[in-house]
Amino acid sequence: MTSFQPGTALITGASSGIGALYADRLAQGGYDLVLVARNVERLKALANDIRTRTGRAVEVFPADLNDAVSLAKVEAKLRQDAGITLLVNNAGSGTHTPLLDSDVEQMSRMIDLNVTALTRLTYAAAPGFVARGSGAIINISSIVAISPETLNGVYGGSKAFVLAFSQSLRHELADKGVRVQAVLPGATATDFWATGGLPVEHLPAEIVMRAEDLVDAALLGFERGEAVTIPSLHQVEEWNAYEAARHTMAPHLSSNTPAPRYRAAV
Ligand SMILES: NC(=O)c1ccc[n+]([C@@H]2O[C@H](COP(=O)([O-])OP(=O)(O)OC[C@H]3O[C@@H](n4cnc5c(N)ncnc54)[C@H](OP(=O)(O)O)[C@@H]3O)[C@@H](O)[C@H]2O)c1
């Protein structure tokens, strides 16, 4: 009798917060791991802890995804290691500062990490998954993808990209054995907030989820085959109505004539 082998999960941004919890939960679920982030000491400590508790194989893969050479090494790993069955695109950064108070170089680096690195890693992993007829990609977006007025607009735009990219990818890979899930966390208690300049303690406690709860809920959504998982949204009917409106509009969005409301008055 053959036992179920989940394979190896490569997780970006695994040194803290949501990524570290994905590492823990996926190892407990039987995955071996490749952990990617910049902070080697934190990655090593996490890897040792997970190896001790779960007995899984854990590889530490230090990389700055804002650095083209480091990013290329992670891409090569994804292309060459056929044991990798799951890519968790989690590394990301954000801020709450208004557009005009934000340094454009910092905004550009945010796009490089949240959008370009995520895209390149997906391009590196997906062809192998398609060729093998199995594999999965989990992309960590954010609720600001559909509420871009909430935080910094470049951050919201980058997460809207992650959502749209995931939806398109899922559509394209649906019959190829590759699963794609976008996760839209609400405010979650991690270093993300302090790094972005607003410690999480400054937010109302009733809107902040524990990272453990976020990841456990997101993985339940993954097991259920959800395309989009929003753990903090209690009224799923609201999301369903939003999606239904989008699908209703889709066939009507392109036309050879302007809508009557744009006809010049005579
Ligand atoms: N916390 C929230 O409220 C919230 C809400 C919605 C979405 N999210 C998203 O969730 C994801 C994880 O964030 P988190 O909340 O867990 O925050 P976090 O604790 O700050 O984790 C961010 C992770 O990304 C890594 N990272 C940052 N820059 C990197 C780079 N240039 N190269 C490689 N790795 C890099 C960090 O590790 P190193 O510093 O070691 O590189 C860290 O492991 C992000 O995509 C974020 O946008 C968070």
The ligand as an SDF file (V2000), in Angstrom:
LIG
                    3D

 48 52  0  0  0  0  0  0  0  0999 V2000
   -0.2060   41.1010    8.5580 N   0  0  0  0  0  0  0  0  0  0  0  0
   -1.2530   41.5560    7.8960 C   0  0  0  0  0  0  0  0  0  0  0  0
   -2.1310   42.2690    8.4500 O   0  0  0  0  0  0  0  0  0  0  0  0
   -1.4490   41.1860    6.4600 C   0  0  0  0  0  0  0  0  0  0  0  0
   -2.7070   41.4210    5.8720 C   0  0  0  0  0  0  0  0  0  0  0  0
   -2.9080   41.0980    4.5420 C   0  0  0  0  0  0  0  0  0  0  0  0
   -1.8750   40.5390    3.8150 C   0  0  0  0  0  0  0  0  0  0  0  0
   -0.6650   40.3150    4.3910 N   0  0  0  0  0  0  0  0  0  0  0  0
    0.4020   39.7350    3.5640 C   0  0  0  0  0  0  0  0  0  0  0  0
    0.8960   38.5770    4.1980 O   0  0  0  0  0  0  0  0  0  0  0  0
    2.2230   38.3190    3.7360 C   0  0  0  0  0  0  0  0  0  0  0  0
    3.1030   37.9470    4.9110 C   0  0  0  0  0  0  0  0  0  0  0  0
    3.2110   39.0600    5.7710 O   0  0  0  0  0  0  0  0  0  0  0  0
    3.2090   38.9410    7.3640 P   0  0  0  0  0  0  0  0  0  0  0  0
    2.0040   39.6110    7.8480 O   0  0  0  0  0  0  0  0  0  0  0  0
    3.4960   37.5450    7.7830 O   0  0  0  0  0  0  0  0  0  0  0  0
    4.4230   39.9290    7.7090 O   0  0  0  0  0  0  0  0  0  0  0  0
    5.9150   39.6560    8.1890 P   0  0  0  0  0  0  0  0  0  0  0  0
    5.9130   38.9410    9.4870 O   0  0  0  0  0  0  0  0  0  0  0  0
    6.5820   40.9960    8.1060 O   0  0  0  0  0  0  0  0  0  0  0  0
    6.5070   38.6810    7.0910 O   0  0  0  0  0  0  0  0  0  0  0  0
    7.0080   39.1070    5.8610 C   0  0  0  0  0  0  0  0  0  0  0  0
    7.9530   38.0300    5.3600 C   0  0  0  0  0  0  0  0  0  0  0  0
    8.4380   38.4150    4.0850 O   0  0  0  0  0  0  0  0  0  0  0  0
    9.8710   38.3090    4.1040 C   0  0  0  0  0  0  0  0  0  0  0  0
   10.4420   39.2920    3.2160 N   0  0  0  0  0  0  0  0  0  0  0  0
   10.3000   40.6460    3.2620 C   0  0  0  0  0  0  0  0  0  0  0  0
   11.0470   41.2050    2.3110 N   0  0  0  0  0  0  0  0  0  0  0  0
   11.6810   40.1970    1.6460 C   0  0  0  0  0  0  0  0  0  0  0  0
   12.6050   40.1380    0.5780 C   0  0  0  0  0  0  0  0  0  0  0  0
   13.0390   41.2430   -0.0230 N   0  0  0  0  0  0  0  0  0  0  0  0
   13.0470   38.9270    0.1670 N   0  0  0  0  0  0  0  0  0  0  0  0
   12.6290   37.8010    0.7790 C   0  0  0  0  0  0  0  0  0  0  0  0
   11.7430   37.7830    1.7880 N   0  0  0  0  0  0  0  0  0  0  0  0
   11.3030   38.9780    2.2200 C   0  0  0  0  0  0  0  0  0  0  0  0
   10.2580   38.5560    5.5520 C   0  0  0  0  0  0  0  0  0  0  0  0
   11.4780   37.9040    5.8720 O   0  0  0  0  0  0  0  0  0  0  0  0
   12.9420   38.5610    5.9160 P   0  0  0  0  0  0  0  0  0  0  0  0
   12.8320   39.8980    6.5710 O   0  0  0  0  0  0  0  0  0  0  0  0
   13.7210   37.5390    6.7080 O   0  0  0  0  0  0  0  0  0  0  0  0
   13.3900   38.6160    4.5030 O   0  0  0  0  0  0  0  0  0  0  0  0
    9.1410   37.8320    6.2790 C   0  0  0  0  0  0  0  0  0  0  0  0
    9.4240   36.4600    6.3870 O   0  0  0  0  0  0  0  0  0  0  0  0
    2.6540   39.5660    2.9630 C   0  0  0  0  0  0  0  0  0  0  0  0
    2.5420   39.3230    1.5700 O   0  0  0  0  0  0  0  0  0  0  0  0
    1.6280   40.6130    3.3770 C   0  0  0  0  0  0  0  0  0  0  0  0
    1.4220   41.6000    2.3740 O   0  0  0  0  0  0  0  0  0  0  0  0
   -0.4300   40.6260    5.7010 C   0  0  0  0  0  0  0  0  0  0  0  0
  1  2  1  0
  2  3  2  0
  2  4  1  0
  4  5  1  0
  4 48  2  0
  5  6  2  0
  6  7  1  0
  7  8  2  0
  8  9  1  0
  8 48  1  0
  9 10  1  0
  9 46  1  0
 10 11  1  0
 11 12  1  0
 11 44  1  0
 12 13  1  0
 13 14  1  0
 14 15  2  0
 14 16  1  0
 14 17  1  0
 17 18  1  0
 18 19  2  0
 18 20  1  0
 18 21  1  0
 21 22  1  0
 22 23  1  0
 23 24  1  0
 23 42  1  0
 24 25  1  0
 25 26  1  0
 25 36  1  0
 26 27  1  0
 26 35  1  0
 27 28  2  0
 28 29  1  0
 29 30  1  0
 29 35  2  0
 30 31  1  0
 30 32  2  0
 32 33  1  0
 33 34  2  0
 34 35  1  0
 36 37  1  0
 36 42  1  0
 37 38  1  0
 38 39  2  0
 38 40  1  0
 38 41  1  0
 42 43  1  0
 44 45  1  0
 44 46  1  0
 46 47  1  0
M  CHG  2   8   1  16  -1
M  END
$$$$
